Amino acid sequence: MSDTPGWTSPGSPPPEDDDPRSGATPPAGPSGSSAPQGWGSAPPPEQPGQPPQQQPYHPGWGGQQPGGWGAQPPQQGWGGPQPTGWGGWHPQALTAKPGVIPLRPLGVGEILDGAVSTARAHWRTVLAIALGIAIVTQLISTIATRVWLSDSSGLEALENNPEPTEEELRAALGDLFAFFSVAGVVTLLGTVLATAMLTIVVSRAVLGRSVTMAEAWQDSRSRLLRLLALVVLVTLAAVIAVGLPTLLAALTGSFPLAVLAVLGGVVLAVWLWVRLSLAAPALMLERQGINAAMRRSWKLVRGAWWRIFGILLLIQVLVTIVAGIIEFPVSILAGIVAGQGADSFFEGSFSELSWTYLAISGVGAVISSTITLPISAGVTALLYIDQRIRREALDLELARAAGIGGTGSEPVRGS
């Protein structure tokens, strides 16, 4: 498995400085071991009277314990080799769980639970990151909405004029372009920053270690520009996948061909999105370049496309539902307070978006973003870790980094 990079601890030097494949000795960890800090700590030394490198004593995991079941000889208890019987079945010890997930291949529920558990266990850091980014993003978007959409004579003219003049159309399109440019750039930057910092938080939470907001920023800031370039490249690839076939079909003047081109482009864009969905955590946690991170995602997703697609789709549906549950009643309340009525959410026009309405509805958007950002980033990071556990036995390396001599379960490789 020479093409598989080891795990680079957040905050450690880039792989060219401490790549284990180069033959260099990695820096000593906090305990004086030769493994990298964080994810690659050396296992604890063997204890006298304990079989070499077999299940070491961990209370509650099935090791040899004084009295009780574990007092039996290793060949008969839960912690040692078992005689073959009952069709070759061997009882196994419980899987180690130093942090928010057990160190074994994960199910869909465990991935979602791990993302939620990270937000709960490290709520101060997660709340500070998500809430701060959501407030800044929504504040700029609200100002842009008021400036370019509410006070736009061109848009007001289009609302009541089915045949606008060329000048009115240019004015309206110019306002829309300005709004979406500002709001899109701010949303993109906020998403990149949240993804980078929350991925670091999740990587520490897997090992049961805490991280402050300052530490998350320190570990992620050197990768932000590369992550931004990666997100832009993936977005452009999806846009080209949809737009290019549609444009070519439109030039032919055939409506059925244009519809088929749009459908085919959407399918291609979704396929690319899933194949490259693990590139961001690979770039952040393996300290890889943009191309290397995209290749890593392509390799990890291979053979598991439908599973990852199903999980990502499920999370997007859940996030949309949660956001709707929060923002819908807040928008109705904003219409009532602003004097536009409860039905303003459905019938309101751009010209009726007052500061009061935008401020109250913005509060709902901030709350929904604060809740959904950690879930989305956490699920993506845990999907990446799960695929590496399945393909590359990363659980063994995580167990050593957490100071555990063994996970108690055989690693499962493949999809």
Stockholm file with secondary structure:
# STOCKHOLM 1.0

chainA/1-415         MSDTPGWTSPGSPPPEDDDPRSGATPPAGPSGSSAPQGWGSAPPPEQPGQPPQQQPYHPGWGGQQPGGWGAQPPQQGWGGPQPTGWGGWHPQALTAKPGVIPLRPLGVGEILDGAVSTARAHWRTVLAIALGIAIVTQLISTIATRVWLSDSSGLEALENNPEPTEEELRAALGDLFAFFSVAGVVTLLGTVLATAMLTIVVSRAVLGRSVTMAEAWQDSRSRLLRLLALVVLVTLAAVIAVGLPTLLAALTGSFPLAVLAVLGGVVLAVWLWVRLSLAAPALMLERQGINAAMRRSWKLVRGAWWRIFGILLLIQVLVTIVAGIIEFPVSILAGIVAGQGADSFFEGSFSELSWTYLAISGVGAVISSTITLPISAGVTALLYIDQRIRREALDLELARAAGIGGTGSEPVRGS
#=GR chainA/1-415 SS CTTCCCCCCTTSCCHHHHCGGGTCCCCCCTTSCSSCTTTTCCCCCCCTTSCTTSCCCCTTTTCCCSSSGGGSCTTTSTTSCCCCCTTTCCCCCCCCCSSSSCSSCCCHHHHHHHHHHHHHHTHHHHHHHHHHHHHHHHHHHHHHHIIIIITCHHHHHHHHCSSCCHHHHHHHHHHHHHHHHHHHHHHHHHHHHHHHHHHHHHHHHHTTCCCCHHHHHHHHGGGHHHHHHHHHHHHHHHHHHHHHHHHHHHHHTCHHHHHHHHHHHHHHHHHHHHHTTTHHHHHHHSCCCHHHHHHHHHHHHTTCHHHHHHHHHHHHHHHHHHHHHHHHHHHHHHHHHTTSCTTHHHHCCGGGCCHHHHHHHHHHHHHHHHHHHHHHHHHHHHHHHHHHHHHHCHHHHHHHHTTCSCCSSCCCCCC
#=GC SS_cons         CTTCCCCCCTTSCCHHHHCGGGTCCCCCCTTSCSSCTTTTCCCCCCCTTSCTTSCCCCTTTTCCCSSSGGGSCTTTSTTSCCCCCTTTCCCCCCCCCSSSSCSSCCCHHHHHHHHHHHHHHTHHHHHHHHHHHHHHHHHHHHHHHIIIIITCHHHHHHHHCSSCCHHHHHHHHHHHHHHHHHHHHHHHHHHHHHHHHHHHHHHHHHTTCCCCHHHHHHHHGGGHHHHHHHHHHHHHHHHHHHHHHHHHHHHHTCHHHHHHHHHHHHHHHHHHHHHTTTHHHHHHHSCCCHHHHHHHHHHHHTTCHHHHHHHHHHHHHHHHHHHHHHHHHHHHHHHHHTTSCTTHHHHCCGGGCCHHHHHHHHHHHHHHHHHHHHHHHHHHHHHHHHHHHHHHCHHHHHHHHTTCSCCSSCCCCCC
//
